[in-house]
Amino acid sequence: MALVGSSYLSAQKFQIRQFRAEQGLSSNRIINTQTDSSGFLWIQAHYGLNRWDGNHFSAYTVDPNDTYSISSNFIIKMIETPRKELWFLHSNGLCKFRKDVNGFDQINTKDLGLSENEFLNNFMHWRSNEFVLATSRRMFVLDVRSNKITYLKLHAFNDPSVSFVRTDSVTMIVSTNSKLFIYNL
């Protein structure tokens, strides 16, 4: 038998490390992870938000004595804008991460005029300082510089599950459990 060619597969060894609250996480229940443009891993946990720099965790949880504390321990979604700003949607509103204070600026649902039983469930960066936000009953555009709200007129919109797709600075596609909407703003 002649051996015409050969190839060798070498197994790579991967190092797997497990992290838990004992190593600095705010909770052992992880909801989502996302990296930012600086290479940090952001970890949305059941209780709080965490940032991993490759060596250490920074845990962000509600601290009523800290002006720059995150104002909710339940983070729903993270977005990084083209200007490299990190925004987080949480059960009480929005917050923007500030590197200079290692904390957050807040926009609370009370400031947005939402009722006590109306909760934000999704958002997306739209244009410059504008975000589109959704509750189960309505959607609106929020200018975060002025806190000005423009409600979007939607037909028969009553759905707790909202997904956005931004196609350009004018057109937005919104999907819910039961409908698909295309808006030209």
Summary of the structure (lengths in Angstrom):
residues: 185
radius of gyration: 20.8
end to end distance: 72.1
largest distance: 81.3
contacts: 462
relative contact order: 0.09
helix: 4%
strand: 41%
